[in-house]
Amino acid sequence: MLKGKTILLGVTGGIAAYKAAALASALVKLHAAVEVVMTDHATKFITPLTFEQLTGRRTMVDTFDRNFSHQVEHISLAERTDLVIIAPATANVCAKLAHGLADDMLTTTVLACRCPKLIAPAMNTNMYENPVTQDNLQILRRYGWDVIDPASGRLACGATGKGKLPEPEELVQHILKHIGLPHDLCGKNVLVTAGPTQESLDPVRYLTNHSTGKMGYAIAKMAMLRGAAVTLVTGPTALTPPPFVKVVKVVSAEDMFQAVAAHSPDADYIFKAAAVADYTPAQYCDDKMKKIDADLSIPLERTRDILKYLGENRREGQIICGFSMETQNMVENSREKLNKKNVDMICANNLKQSGAGFGVDTNIITLITKDDTLELPLLSKEDAANAILNHAISMS
């Protein structure tokens, strides 16, 4: 996802510098070109050689190193950098950058960069909470820096509180948010529903379906990476929600209906990927937990049709996409659903096809609109999500 991108990783003199090695390795695995610039104090905690072995590139420390080419190295590096991340960032370096001081290789290079800039402060809790440090971080935000909040926990100094460098995996997610994909959905609001719903039969049992939520979560993640403000309405799943997404957790079909009704008016794109239970018990079992046999002797009634509601209450310019699971007559049944629900697109797949449907990491989807039918090949759910988003964007 980062192929062709150059990332400048600034490492400053704190004990958390060891985590920067794992971050550099993770970025290389994502095919980024990682240029590491260290402060002199950082070399007291971890050697430049460590980063050179991980990145395959020379680690820079000295502004006046004569072993570079004739180019002014810090200017040359600044011009080819797609993103700067300083992790860890000491209070001293935060102060320098906030006030435009450039007295070493790292600060002079960063001052010349015009790309997105991220900074991850890591220091003693009292230093982090000091009003001077907080003022400096606020200045950086005002100048366009993305300040990544430190984690809380036991620090190397023995204190407990806020000031830990977040784990490399979290830092990678911040980087991907900025440059992982083109931001063609910047300024757009996207609403996604995902996962199953549960309708209680009694205190122990409930009606549900086989949905895992993977397709909806993939759409939410890809929309976020493409710059959208994403709201994910999710039934109970075992999945970890994508970062930087507003998550609304629901249980029943009525819960999901209410959440969708509340958030849909602001959405530019809606993807109803949840597999909602079609029926809800009209009455619950009694305390004797009487047996529910094959004919489900409990009276059932239909839940409210979320997709139909969206089609009937759409606002101008809104793009609505539903999903369809079929075992036969997939295109015909899905097109009928498209027209009946008054939506723009149906993403249909045949549950009899290997690699499609619930619980797998791939999907085979046919995109059906009023004027077109597009069959997608077997794709990962994230690639399928991007294809769905591309088609939705082309319709707006």
N, C-alpha and C positions, 0 to 999 in steps of 0.2 A: 504493500500500500504506500510505502515511502520510496519506491524506486525512482531514481532520478532526482531526489531531494537531497540537499546539503544542509546538515544540522550542525550548528556551532554549539558545542557543549562546554560551558564555562564551569570550572571546578575551583572552589575557593577553600580557604584553610580552616575546615572544621572536621570533626571526627566522622561526620556523615559522608565525607568524601569517598569512603569505601563503597557506598551505594551507587556512586556515579559510574563505577566500573560495570556494575550489572545493568545500569541504564544504557551505557554505550553498547554493551553486548546485545541487548534487546533491540536497539535501533538498527544495528548492523544486520540482525536477523530479519528485519523488515526491509532490508535492501537500501537503507539510507547511507549516504556518505557522511560519516561522523568526523568532524574536525574538533579536536579537544584543545582548549586553551586553559592553562592552569595559572593560578597566581603562585608566586614563590612560596608562600606559606602552605599552599595545598600540597606541594611536593614533600613537605615534612610528614604528611599523613599517608600518601600513596605516591608511587613513583610514576613519572611520565612513561616509563617503559611498559607498565601495565596497560595503559591506554593504547600505546603503539601496537602492542601485540593483539589487542582486541579489535582495533579499527583498521590496522594495516596502514596507518598514516602517521606522519610525524606529529608529536605533541608539542605545542608551542607554549613557551613560558617567557622567554626573553624578547622584548621588543627590538633589541639591537643585535639579535643573533645574525651572524654573517653567513650562515650556511644555507640561506634561502636564495632564490633567484633574484634578478635585478629589480623585480617588482617590489613596491612598498607592500610588505606582506599583510599588514593588518587591514589595509585598504582593499587589497586584492581579495582577501578572505571575506570581508564584509560584503563585497559586491556579488559574490557567488553563493552567499548564505540564504537559505529559504526560511530558516527559523533559528532563533537564539533561545537556548534554555540554560539558565544558570542554576545548577543544583549540585551541592548545596550553596546557598548564598549567605555569607556571614553578614552581621550587622554593619561591619565596616564597608563591605562592597555595596550593600544596599544604599548606604549613605553616599558613597562616591557616585553611584549611578544616578541617584535622585538629584544630585547637584552638578552633574556634568563634569566631574573630575576624571581625568584620564592620565594616570601615571604609571600604567603597566600595560602589558600586551592585551590582557583581557578587557580592561576598561576602554582603551583606545580603539580596539576592534569593535566593541559593542556600540560605542558612540558613533561609529561610522555606518552602522547597519540600519537599513530602512525596512527590514522584514518584521514579521510578528516576533515579539519578545516575551518570554516567560521567565519568571523568577520564583524560586522555591526557597524561602528563608528557612534556615535551620540554625538554632542557637539556644542558649539557656532561656528558660521561661521568662525570667525577670528582664533579660535583655530584649526579648521579643515584645513583651508587654510594655516596655518603656515608651512613654509618649513620643520621644524623639524618633525611635524606630518606627512606631506606628505612623507618625507624620511623614517619614521618608517613604514608607510603603504607599501611603495615600498619594504622595507626589508622583511616584512611579505609575500608579493607576491612572492618574490624570494625564500622564504623558503616553498612555496607551499600553503600558505593560500589563500582562495578565499575571497577577500575584497569586500563586498557589498557596493556599492556607496550609500551615504545618499541621502534622498530626499530634495527638496528645499521648502521653505515656511516660515511662521512666526514661530519663535522659542520661547521657554518658556521664554527666557531672554528678549523678545521683539524685537530682531533683525529679519531681514528677509534675508534669504539666504540659502545656502546649509549646512546641518548638522542635519536634522531631521531623526529619525529612520524610515525606511520604514514600511509600514503597515504589520501586522502579516501575512496576506495572501500572500504578496510578499515574505516574508522570508520563508514561507512554500514551495513556488515554488523552491527557491534556494536549500532547503534541499532535495526535491523530485528529483531534477535534479541530485544530487550526489548519493543518495542511494535508490531512489524510485523503480528502477528496475535494474537488472543486465545489465552492459554496453557491451552487445554482439555486438553492432553496433559502438563501439568506433573506431574512425579513418575512418569511412565510411561517404560518402556524399549521402544524400537522397533528391530527388526532388519530391514534391507532388503538384498536381494541385487540386483545390477544388472550389466548388461553381458554380453559373451560369455565363453565359456571356449575354451581352445585345447588340442587333443590332438596332440602331436607325432607325425609320421609318420617323420621323419628329422631331421637337424640343420638342415634348411632349411624343410621344409614341415610344415603342421599342418592339422588339421580344425577348423573354427570355424563361425560363423553370422553373420548380418547385424546382430545386435543392436548398438546404439550405447550403451546404458545410459541414455538420456535419461529414460525413464519412471521407472526406479528412482532416479535421482539427483534427479528432481523430488519424488518421495515423501519421500526423505531430507531434502531441503531444507525442504519444507513441514512435516514432522513436527518438525524442529528449531525452526522459527519458531513452532510451536504449543507449544513448551516441553518437548518430549520429549528424553530422552537417546538419541541415535541412533547405532547401529552400522551402517555401510555396508560390506557385503562385495562387492567389485567385481572383475570380470574386467578384462582389458586394454581400456581405452577412451581416447579423445582428450579426455575431459571433465575439467574441474577439479572436484574434489570440493567439495561445499558446506562452508562454514566451520562450525566448532564441532561437527563430526561425527567420531566415531571411524571411521577408514578401515582396512579390512583388505583388502589387495590379494592376489588369487589369480590363478592362470593356468589350471590344469586343473579339470575337473569334480570330481575327487577333492579337490583343494585347497579348492574351494568347499564340498564336503560336510563336510570336516573343520572348516572355519571356522564353518559354520552349526551343526554339532553342538556346537561349543564355546560358542557365544554364545546359542543358542536357549533354554536353560533359564531364563535371566534375562529374556527378552523378554515383554512384555505383548502386543505386536502384532508379527506377522511378515508381511512382504510379499516373496514370492519372485518378483521381477520379472526375474531373470536368465534369459537364453535359453541354457541349458546344452547343449553338444554331447551328443547322445544316445549316441554311440559313442566308444570309445577303442581305438587299435590294440593288439592283443594282442602284437604284436612290431614292432620298428622295422625300417626299411630298413637294408641294409648300407652299408659305406663307398663302394660303387660308385654310390650314389644312383640305384638302379634305378628305371625309369619307373613311375609309378603311373597306370594307365590307367583307363578309365571304370568298370570293375568293381571298382576298388580291391582289387587282388589281395592286399593285406595283410589278414590275418584281423582282424575287428573284434568287440568285445564291448561289451555295454551298460554305461553308467556307472551309478552308484548313483542311485536316484530320491530327490532331496532333498525334494520336496514330500511324497512318500509317507512318508518317514522322519519328517518333522515331524508329519504326521497321526497316525502310530503312537506318537509319543513326546511328545505334547502334554501340558502340565500344565493343571490346572483353571484356568479363567478366561482362558486364552490364546486370542487371536483370530488365525487363520491365513488369509492371503489368497494365492492363486496367480494366475497369469496364463495366458491361453490365446490362441494365434494360430491362426485357422482360415480356410480358404478356402471351406468349405461346411458346412452343418448346425451353425452356430456355437453356438447355444443348446443344442441337444441334446448335442453333443459335450462342451461345457463343463460342462453339468450332470452328465454321466456322470463327468467328471473330478473334479468336486466331491465326488460320492458315493464314488468309488473311492479318492480320496486322503484322505478324512475331514477336509476343511478347511471353513472357514466361508463363504468367498466366492471366486469366480473372476471375475477381470476379463478379459472376452473382447473381442477385436476381430477384424474380418474384414479380412484382408490385401488383399482386392480393393477395399475402400472407399478412395476418395481422401481423404487427410488422416490416415489411420490407419497404424499399423505402425512399421517400423524407419526411423530416420534422419530423421524429420520432427519439427517442433516442436509438432505438434498430435496429437490422438488422438480416436477415436470408440469409446467403451467401453460395454459392457453389463455391469452388475454382477449377478451371479447368486448367489443364496443358496438355501438349502433351501426357503424359503417365498416368494421374491420374485425378480422380474426387473426391473431398472431400466435403461432405455436412456438414456445420456447423449448430448447433442448434440456436435457438433464443438467441442472445447475445446483451449486451450493445454495442454501437458502439466502445467504447474503448477496450472492450474485443475482439470484432471482429477485430479491428485494430491490436491487438497483435497477433491474430491467423494468419492474413494475413502476418504480418512481419515474424512470425516464419516460414511460408511456403516459403516465399521469401528467407530467410536466408538459409534454407535447400537446395535450388536450386543453391546456389553460390559455 
